């Protein structure tokens, strides 16, 4: 039986966690932006239009963990929820946020996989 040989093995460990965390943060930001932009588009498609002011005011913004769609037009809530004076709620924001979950999941997945 041959004599065992001593072999020098060097192992170098590199901590790439800062780069990984930065890439993940960027991917999450892209995902939140993509979902917000898509939801904004869906809300604009369904928003009632007279002058176009309400539709044009709909926007989205993101923070570290969420994307929000909305508008600052004073009559937006009446158009969203309806009133006791005969305006029937159109639910354009609610539906944009809630009725497209599969699309939003795909946008998130694509953003994370392409990080």
VOKE-852895 format. One record per residue: x, y, z of N, C-alpha, C in turn. Coordinates in Angstrom, 3 decimals, decimal comma. Example, Ala and Ser with C-alpha at 12.3 -4.5 7.8 and 13.67 -1.06 7.14 Angstrom:
@n.px: 13,190; n.py: -5,690; n.pz: 7,800; ca.px: 12,300; ca.py: -4,500; ca.pz: 7,800; c.px: 13,200; c.py: -3,300; c.pz: 7,800
@n.px: 12,850; n.py: -2,250; n.pz: 7,080; ca.px: 13,670; ca.py: -1,060; ca.pz: 7,140; c.px: 12,900; c.py: 0,030; c.pz: 7,870
END
This chain:
@n.px: 0,845; n.py: -1,173; n.pz: 0,000; ca.px: 0,000; ca.py: 0,000; ca.pz: 0,000; c.px: 0,892; c.py: 1,239; c.pz: 0,000
@n.px: 0,600; n.py: 2,229; n.pz: -0,858; ca.px: 1,455; ca.py: 3,412; ca.pz: -0,923; c.px: 1,359; c.py: 4,235; c.pz: 0,346
@n.px: 2,412; n.py: 4,907; n.pz: 0,611; ca.px: 2,514; ca.py: 5,795; ca.pz: 1,776; c.px: 1,597; c.py: 7,009; c.pz: 1,581
@n.px: 0,773; n.py: 7,413; n.pz: 2,576; ca.px: -0,068; ca.py: 8,611; ca.pz: 2,423; c.px: 0,798; c.py: 9,855; c.pz: 2,278
@n.px: 0,355; n.py: 10,773; n.pz: 1,440; ca.px: 1,078; ca.py: 12,006; ca.pz: 1,201; c.px: 0,375; c.py: 13,146; c.pz: 1,918
@n.px: 1,171; n.py: 14,080; n.pz: 2,378; ca.px: 0,611; ca.py: 15,298; ca.pz: 2,955; c.px: 0,277; c.py: 16,264; c.pz: 1,821
@n.px: -0,921; n.py: 16,774; n.pz: 1,845; ca.px: -1,355; ca.py: 17,724; ca.pz: 0,815; c.px: -1,724; c.py: 19,024; c.pz: 1,515
@n.px: -1,165; n.py: 20,102; n.pz: 0,995; ca.px: -1,523; ca.py: 21,418; ca.pz: 1,533; c.px: -2,773; c.py: 21,912; c.pz: 0,823
@n.px: -3,802; n.py: 22,202; n.pz: 1,595; ca.px: -5,036; ca.py: 22,764; ca.pz: 1,051; c.px: -5,281; c.py: 24,085; c.pz: 1,751
@n.px: -5,523; n.py: 25,106; n.pz: 0,947; ca.px: -5,837; ca.py: 26,420; ca.pz: 1,505; c.px: -7,274; c.py: 26,756; c.pz: 1,142
@n.px: -7,988; n.py: 27,206; n.pz: 2,124; ca.px: -9,379; ca.py: 27,602; ca.pz: 1,926; c.px: -9,493; c.py: 29,074; c.pz: 2,280
@n.px: -10,032; n.py: 29,813; n.pz: 1,339; ca.px: -10,242; ca.py: 31,232; ca.pz: 1,576; c.px: -11,747; c.py: 31,480; c.pz: 1,581
@n.px: -12,210; n.py: 32,104; n.pz: 2,627; ca.px: -13,638; ca.py: 32,405; ca.pz: 2,747; c.px: -13,821; c.py: 33,901; c.pz: 2,526
@n.px: -14,697; n.py: 34,212; n.pz: 1,581; ca.px: -14,981; ca.py: 35,602; ca.pz: 1,272; c.px: -16,420; c.py: 35,908; c.pz: 1,670
@n.px: -16,594; n.py: 36,967; n.pz: 2,381; ca.px: -17,936; ca.py: 37,388; ca.pz: 2,800; c.px: -18,503; c.py: 38,341; c.pz: 1,752
@n.px: -19,423; n.py: 37,824; n.pz: 0,948; ca.px: -20,077; ca.py: 38,633; ca.pz: -0,074; c.px: -21,463; c.py: 39,107; c.pz: 0,364
@n.px: -21,766; n.py: 38,971; n.pz: 1,645; ca.px: -23,116; ca.py: 39,317; ca.pz: 2,101; c.px: -23,475; c.py: 40,777; c.pz: 1,844
@n.px: -22,561; n.py: 41,756; n.pz: 1,944; ca.px: -22,975; ca.py: 43,125; ca.pz: 1,617; c.px: -23,446; c.py: 43,269; c.pz: 0,167
@n.px: -22,764; n.py: 42,619; n.pz: -0,765; ca.px: -23,165; ca.py: 42,680; ca.pz: -2,164; c.px: -24,488; c.py: 41,967; c.pz: -2,396
@n.px: -24,658; n.py: 40,826; n.pz: -1,743; ca.px: -25,902; ca.py: 40,067; ca.pz: -1,874; c.px: -27,071; c.py: 40,876; c.pz: -1,308
@n.px: -26,871; n.py: 41,458; n.pz: -0,151; ca.px: -27,939; ca.py: 42,266; ca.pz: 0,450; c.px: -28,266; c.py: 43,493; c.pz: -0,398
@n.px: -27,268; n.py: 44,125; n.pz: -0,985; ca.px: -27,514; ca.py: 45,276; ca.pz: -1,851; c.px: -28,292; c.py: 44,854; c.pz: -3,101
@n.px: -27,925; n.py: 43,720; n.pz: -3,683; ca.px: -28,638; ca.py: 43,229; ca.pz: -4,863; c.px: -30,082; c.py: 42,878; c.pz: -4,518
@n.px: -30,288; n.py: 42,280; n.pz: -3,360; ca.px: -31,640; ca.py: 41,941; ca.pz: -2,919; c.px: -32,470; c.py: 43,202; c.pz: -2,683
@n.px: -31,864; n.py: 44,197; n.pz: -2,051; ca.px: -32,564; ca.py: 45,472; ca.pz: -1,819; c.px: -32,966; c.py: 46,109; c.pz: -3,148
@n.px: -32,058; n.py: 46,114; n.pz: -4,116; ca.px: -32,372; ca.py: 46,667; ca.pz: -5,436; c.px: -33,489; c.py: 45,883; c.pz: -6,119
@n.px: -33,458; n.py: 44,572; n.pz: -5,996; ca.px: -34,494; ca.py: 43,740; ca.pz: -6,605; c.px: -35,851; c.py: 44,015; c.pz: -5,963
@n.px: -35,864; n.py: 44,181; n.pz: -4,658; ca.px: -37,124; ca.py: 44,486; ca.pz: -3,963; c.px: -37,643; c.py: 45,853; c.pz: -4,392
@n.px: -36,756; n.py: 46,829; n.pz: -4,508; ca.px: -37,173; ca.py: 48,156; ca.pz: -4,967; c.px: -37,751; c.py: 48,082; c.pz: -6,382
@n.px: -37,119; n.py: 47,320; n.pz: -7,270; ca.px: -37,639; ca.py: 47,157; ca.pz: -8,637; c.px: -39,006; c.py: 46,476; c.pz: -8,614
@n.px: -39,147; n.py: 45,466; n.pz: -7,770; ca.px: -40,414; ca.py: 44,743; ca.pz: -7,680; c.px: -41,524; c.py: 45,662; c.pz: -7,189
@n.px: -41,246; n.py: 46,440; n.pz: -6,146; ca.px: -42,265; ca.py: 47,348; ca.pz: -5,613; c.px: -42,634; c.py: 48,410; c.pz: -6,638
@n.px: -41,651; n.py: 48,920; n.pz: -7,375; ca.px: -41,945; ca.py: 49,911; ca.pz: -8,403; c.px: -42,804; c.py: 49,291; c.pz: -9,499
@n.px: -42,455; n.py: 48,080; n.pz: -9,935; ca.px: -43,197; ca.py: 47,410; ca.pz: -11,012; c.px: -44,640; c.py: 47,141; c.pz: -10,605
@n.px: -44,845; n.py: 46,680; n.pz: -9,381; ca.px: -46,201; ca.py: 46,427; ca.pz: -8,897; c.px: -46,976; c.py: 47,738; c.pz: -8,803
@n.px: -46,345; n.py: 48,778; n.pz: -8,279; ca.px: -47,013; ca.py: 50,076; ca.pz: -8,175; c.px: -47,393; c.py: 50,631; c.pz: -9,530
@n.px: -46,490; n.py: 50,537; n.pz: -10,490; ca.px: -46,777; ca.py: 51,040; ca.pz: -11,838; c.px: -47,915; c.py: 50,254; c.pz: -12,488
@n.px: -47,914; n.py: 48,941; n.pz: -12,296; ca.px: -48,982; ca.py: 48,121; ca.pz: -12,866; c.px: -50,323; c.py: 48,454; c.pz: -12,205
@n.px: -50,327; n.py: 48,582; n.pz: -10,881; ca.px: -51,564; ca.py: 48,911; ca.pz: -10,165; c.px: -52,067; c.py: 50,295; c.pz: -10,574
@n.px: -51,150; n.py: 51,234; n.pz: -10,714; ca.px: -51,530; ca.py: 52,577; ca.pz: -11,174; c.px: -52,216; c.py: 52,486; c.pz: -12,539
@n.px: -51,661; n.py: 51,709; n.pz: -13,430; ca.px: -52,257; ca.py: 51,536; ca.pz: -14,755; c.px: -53,648; c.py: 50,940; c.pz: -14,683
@n.px: -53,831; n.py: 49,932; n.pz: -13,843; ca.px: -55,152; ca.py: 49,316; ca.pz: -13,699; c.px: -56,154; c.py: 50,312; c.pz: -13,111
@n.px: -55,721; n.py: 51,108; n.pz: -12,153; ca.px: -56,619; ca.py: 52,106; ca.pz: -11,547; c.px: -57,019; c.py: 53,146; c.pz: -12,584
@n.px: -56,066; n.py: 53,586; n.pz: -13,390; ca.px: -56,372; ca.py: 54,586; ca.pz: -14,413; c.px: -57,338; c.py: 54,035; c.pz: -15,457
@n.px: -57,204; n.py: 52,751; n.pz: -15,786; ca.px: -58,112; ca.py: 52,126; ca.pz: -16,753; c.px: -59,547; c.py: 52,123; c.pz: -16,246
@n.px: -59,727; n.py: 51,935; n.pz: -14,942; ca.px: -61,068; ca.py: 51,782; ca.pz: -14,377; c.px: -61,633; c.py: 53,078; c.pz: -13,790
@n.px: -60,803; n.py: 54,092; n.pz: -13,617; ca.px: -61,271; ca.py: 55,344; ca.pz: -13,004; c.px: -62,333; c.py: 56,000; c.pz: -13,877
@n.px: -63,360; n.py: 56,569; n.pz: -13,243; ca.px: -64,364; ca.py: 57,297; ca.pz: -14,027; c.px: -63,730; c.py: 58,544; c.pz: -14,655
@n.px: -64,165; n.py: 58,861; n.pz: -15,861; ca.px: -63,564; ca.py: 59,984; ca.pz: -16,572; c.px: -64,657; c.py: 60,959; c.pz: -16,997
@n.px: -64,491; n.py: 62,192; n.pz: -16,573; ca.px: -65,304; ca.py: 63,297; ca.pz: -17,068; c.px: -64,332; c.py: 64,268; c.pz: -17,734
@n.px: -63,485; n.py: 64,881; n.pz: -16,925; ca.px: -62,483; ca.py: 65,797; ca.pz: -17,460; c.px: -61,120; c.py: 65,125; c.pz: -17,609
@n.px: -60,920; n.py: 63,995; n.pz: -16,959; ca.px: -59,632; ca.py: 63,312; ca.pz: -16,980; c.px: -58,748; c.py: 63,685; c.pz: -15,801
@n.px: -59,210; n.py: 64,647; n.pz: -14,996; ca.px: -58,394; ca.py: 65,103; ca.pz: -13,858; c.px: -58,139; c.py: 63,976; c.pz: -12,860
@n.px: -59,175; n.py: 63,241; n.pz: -12,504; ca.px: -59,020; ca.py: 62,147; ca.pz: -11,540; c.px: -58,061; c.py: 61,095; c.pz: -12,090
@n.px: -58,295; n.py: 60,650; n.pz: -13,293; ca.px: -57,438; ca.py: 59,620; ca.pz: -13,886; c.px: -55,985; c.py: 60,089; c.pz: -13,947
@n.px: -55,768; n.py: 61,311; n.pz: -14,359; ca.px: -54,404; ca.py: 61,826; ca.pz: -14,485; c.px: -53,714; c.py: 62,033; c.pz: -13,140
@n.px: -54,489; n.py: 62,119; n.pz: -12,065; ca.px: -53,898; ca.py: 62,345; ca.pz: -10,743; c.px: -53,460; c.py: 61,059; c.pz: -10,052
@n.px: -53,892; n.py: 59,936; n.pz: -10,555; ca.px: -53,558; ca.py: 58,654; ca.pz: -9,915; c.px: -52,072; c.py: 58,386; c.pz: -10,103
@n.px: -51,422; n.py: 58,043; n.pz: -9,012; ca.px: -49,985; ca.py: 57,780; ca.pz: -9,051; c.px: -49,644; c.py: 56,687; c.pz: -8,045
@n.px: -48,382; n.py: 56,341; n.pz: -7,980; ca.px: -47,923; ca.py: 55,352; ca.pz: -6,999; c.px: -46,608; c.py: 55,820; c.pz: -6,397
@n.px: -46,334; n.py: 55,297; n.pz: -5,199; ca.px: -45,032; ca.py: 55,550; ca.pz: -4,576; c.px: -44,667; c.py: 54,331; c.pz: -3,753
@n.px: -43,374; n.py: 54,186; n.pz: -3,540; ca.px: -42,863; ca.py: 53,032; ca.pz: -2,804; c.px: -42,057; c.py: 53,501; c.pz: -1,600
@n.px: -42,047; n.py: 52,641; n.pz: -0,590; ca.px: -41,085; ca.py: 52,811; ca.pz: 0,493; c.px: -40,337; c.py: 51,491; c.pz: 0,611
@n.px: -39,721; n.py: 51,245; n.pz: 1,703; ca.px: -38,873; ca.py: 50,049; ca.pz: 1,831; c.px: -39,651; c.py: 48,740; c.pz: 1,754
@n.px: -40,946; n.py: 48,761; n.pz: 2,053; ca.px: -41,667; ca.py: 47,492; ca.pz: 2,119; c.px: -43,034; c.py: 47,498; c.pz: 1,449
@n.px: -43,413; n.py: 48,589; n.pz: 0,799; ca.px: -44,743; ca.py: 48,608; ca.pz: 0,186; c.px: -44,785; c.py: 49,559; c.pz: -1,009
@n.px: -45,813; n.py: 49,358; n.pz: -1,788; ca.px: -46,109; ca.py: 50,234; ca.pz: -2,908; c.px: -47,554; c.py: 50,673; c.pz: -2,734
@n.px: -47,806; n.py: 51,955; n.pz: -2,891; ca.px: -49,131; ca.py: 52,518; ca.pz: -2,631; c.px: -49,595; c.py: 53,277; c.pz: -3,861
@n.px: -50,860; n.py: 53,063; n.pz: -4,233; ca.px: -51,461; ca.py: 53,853; ca.pz: -5,297; c.px: -52,486; c.py: 54,782; c.pz: -4,674
@n.px: -52,685; n.py: 55,926; n.pz: -5,283; ca.px: -53,670; ca.py: 56,850; ca.pz: -4,755; c.px: -53,760; c.py: 58,107; c.pz: -5,584
@n.px: -54,505; n.py: 59,057; n.pz: -5,075; ca.px: -54,740; ca.py: 60,334; ca.pz: -5,730; c.px: -54,983; c.py: 61,388; c.pz: -4,667
@n.px: -54,712; n.py: 62,626; n.pz: -5,009; ca.px: -54,976; ca.py: 63,721; ca.pz: -4,073; c.px: -56,178; c.py: 64,557; c.pz: -4,497
@n.px: -56,933; n.py: 64,100; n.pz: -5,478; ca.px: -58,112; ca.py: 64,837; ca.pz: -5,928; c.px: -59,194; c.py: 64,738; c.pz: -4,856
@n.px: -59,786; n.py: 65,877; n.pz: -4,536; ca.px: -60,722; ca.py: 65,948; ca.pz: -3,406; c.px: -61,969; c.py: 65,077; c.pz: -3,581
@n.px: -62,395; n.py: 64,804; n.pz: -4,778; ca.px: -63,596; ca.py: 63,995; ca.pz: -4,984; c.px: -63,281; c.py: 62,521; c.pz: -5,255
@n.px: -62,042; n.py: 62,126; n.pz: -5,104; ca.px: -61,637; ca.py: 60,750; ca.pz: -5,387; c.px: -62,351; c.py: 59,744; c.pz: -4,497
@n.px: -62,488; n.py: 60,056; n.pz: -3,214; ca.px: -63,143; ca.py: 59,113; ca.pz: -2,292; c.px: -64,602; c.py: 58,895; c.pz: -2,675
@n.px: -65,282; n.py: 59,957; n.pz: -3,084; ca.px: -66,683; ca.py: 59,822; ca.pz: -3,500; c.px: -66,787; c.py: 58,920; c.pz: -4,723
@n.px: -65,847; n.py: 59,043; n.pz: -5,644; ca.px: -65,849; ca.py: 58,189; ca.pz: -6,830; c.px: -65,464; c.py: 56,750; c.pz: -6,489
@n.px: -64,587; n.py: 56,584; n.pz: -5,512; ca.px: -64,150; ca.py: 55,240; ca.pz: -5,102; c.px: -65,249; c.py: 54,503; c.pz: -4,347
@n.px: -65,837; n.py: 55,163; n.pz: -3,349; ca.px: -66,765; ca.py: 54,501; ca.pz: -2,430; c.px: -68,228; c.py: 54,797; c.pz: -2,685
@n.px: -68,522; n.py: 55,855; n.pz: -3,433; ca.px: -69,907; ca.py: 56,267; ca.pz: -3,635; c.px: -70,346; c.py: 57,217; c.pz: -2,531
@n.px: -71,531; n.py: 57,763; n.pz: -2,700; ca.px: -72,079; ca.py: 58,693; ca.pz: -1,709; c.px: -73,545; c.py: 58,381; c.pz: -1,472
@n.px: -74,076; n.py: 58,975; n.pz: -0,436; ca.px: -75,508; ca.py: 58,832; ca.pz: -0,162; c.px: -76,337; c.py: 59,691; c.pz: -1,110
@n.px: -75,676; n.py: 60,488; n.pz: -1,927; ca.px: -76,379; ca.py: 61,377; ca.pz: -2,864; c.px: -76,435; c.py: 60,800; c.pz: -4,283
@n.px: -76,215; n.py: 59,530; n.pz: -4,411; ca.px: -76,427; ca.py: 58,888; ca.pz: -5,697; c.px: -75,203; c.py: 58,530; c.pz: -6,510
@n.px: -74,023; n.py: 58,916; n.pz: -6,081; ca.px: -72,824; ca.py: 58,489; ca.pz: -6,806; c.px: -72,533; c.py: 57,042; c.pz: -6,411
@n.px: -72,466; n.py: 56,192; n.pz: -7,405; ca.px: -72,164; ca.py: 54,778; ca.pz: -7,163; c.px: -70,652; c.py: 54,604; c.pz: -7,178
@n.px: -70,130; n.py: 53,945; n.pz: -6,153; ca.px: -68,686; ca.py: 53,736; ca.pz: -6,059; c.px: -68,153; c.py: 52,896; c.pz: -7,203
@n.px: -67,022; n.py: 53,320; n.pz: -7,746; ca.px: -66,398; ca.py: 52,603; ca.pz: -8,867; c.px: -65,293; c.py: 51,660; c.pz: -8,406
@n.px: -64,808; n.py: 51,831; n.pz: -7,209; ca.px: -63,787; ca.py: 50,948; ca.pz: -6,612; c.px: -62,562; c.py: 50,775; c.pz: -7,505
@n.px: -62,187; n.py: 51,830; n.pz: -8,214; ca.px: -61,073; ca.py: 51,770; ca.pz: -9,153; c.px: -59,738; c.py: 51,554; c.pz: -8,454
@n.px: -59,549; n.py: 52,107; n.pz: -7,264; ca.px: -58,299; ca.py: 51,887; ca.pz: -6,522; c.px: -58,294; c.py: 50,512; c.pz: -5,857
@n.px: -59,378; n.py: 50,186; n.pz: -5,199; ca.px: -59,495; ca.py: 48,896; ca.pz: -4,515; c.px: -59,307; c.py: 47,746; c.pz: -5,497
@n.px: -59,987; n.py: 47,815; n.pz: -6,622; ca.px: -59,886; ca.py: 46,734; ca.pz: -7,601; c.px: -58,490; c.py: 46,654; c.pz: -8,215
@n.px: -57,879; n.py: 47,796; n.pz: -8,457; ca.px: -56,522; ca.py: 47,795; ca.pz: -9,015; c.px: -55,548; c.py: 47,137; c.pz: -8,050
@n.px: -55,739; n.py: 47,388; n.pz: -6,767; ca.px: -54,845; ca.py: 46,805; ca.pz: -5,767; c.px: -55,137; c.py: 45,328; c.pz: -5,540
@n.px: -56,406; n.py: 44,949; n.pz: -5,559; ca.px: -56,769; ca.py: 43,607; ca.pz: -5,133; c.px: -57,072; c.py: 42,574; c.pz: -6,194
@n.px: -57,336; n.py: 42,999; n.pz: -7,420; ca.px: -57,803; ca.py: 42,044; ca.pz: -8,425; c.px: -56,725; c.py: 41,530; c.pz: -9,371
@n.px: -55,483; n.py: 41,821; n.pz: -9,095; ca.px: -54,421; ca.py: 41,440; ca.pz: -10,027; c.px: -53,259; c.py: 40,751; c.pz: -9,315
@n.px: -53,582; n.py: 39,992; n.pz: -8,287; ca.px: -52,548; ca.py: 39,369; ca.pz: -7,447; c.px: -51,595; c.py: 38,482; c.pz: -8,249
@n.px: -52,112; n.py: 37,704; n.pz: -9,178; ca.px: -51,238; ca.py: 36,818; ca.pz: -9,955; c.px: -50,233; c.py: 37,622; c.pz: -10,785
@n.px: -50,696; n.py: 38,710; n.pz: -11,371; ca.px: -49,790; ca.py: 39,569; ca.pz: -12,137; c.px: -48,713; c.py: 40,161; c.pz: -11,230
@n.px: -49,126; n.py: 40,627; n.pz: -10,046; ca.px: -48,170; ca.py: 41,239; ca.pz: -9,125; c.px: -47,166; c.py: 40,221; c.pz: -8,605
@n.px: -47,622; n.py: 39,007; n.pz: -8,341; ca.px: -46,706; ca.py: 37,942; ca.pz: -7,907; c.px: -45,658; c.py: 37,663; c.pz: -8,979
@n.px: -46,081; n.py: 37,650; n.pz: -10,240; ca.px: -45,143; ca.py: 37,406; ca.pz: -11,332; c.px: -44,136; c.py: 38,543; c.pz: -11,442
@n.px: -44,579; n.py: 39,783; n.pz: -11,293; ca.px: -43,670; ca.py: 40,914; ca.pz: -11,346; c.px: -42,623; c.py: 40,828; c.pz: -10,228
@n.px: -43,065; n.py: 40,444; n.pz: -9,045; ca.px: -42,157; ca.py: 40,303; ca.pz: -7,915; c.px: -41,164; c.py: 39,172; c.pz: -8,168
@n.px: -41,684; n.py: 38,044; n.pz: -8,607; ca.px: -40,825; ca.py: 36,884; ca.pz: -8,890; c.px: -39,785; c.py: 37,233; c.pz: -9,953
@n.px: -40,225; n.py: 37,867; n.pz: -11,033; ca.px: -39,289; ca.py: 38,238; ca.pz: -12,100; c.px: -38,206; c.py: 39,198; c.pz: -11,599
@n.px: -38,608; n.py: 40,157; n.pz: -10,766; ca.px: -37,634; ca.py: 41,114; ca.pz: -10,227; c.px: -36,603; c.py: 40,425; c.pz: -9,343
@n.px: -37,047; n.py: 39,485; n.pz: -8,536; ca.px: -36,138; ca.py: 38,792; ca.pz: -7,630; c.px: -35,241; c.py: 37,803; c.pz: -8,368
@n.px: -35,785; n.py: 37,161; n.pz: -9,384; ca.px: -34,974; ca.py: 36,189; ca.pz: -10,133; c.px: -33,942; c.py: 36,871; c.pz: -11,027
@n.px: -34,199; n.py: 38,098; n.pz: -11,402; ca.px: -33,272; ca.py: 38,836; ca.pz: -12,274; c.px: -32,372; c.py: 39,771; c.pz: -11,474
@n.px: -32,241; n.py: 39,497; n.pz: -10,194; ca.px: -31,401; ca.py: 40,356; ca.pz: -9,331; c.px: -29,934; c.py: 40,217; c.pz: -9,672
END
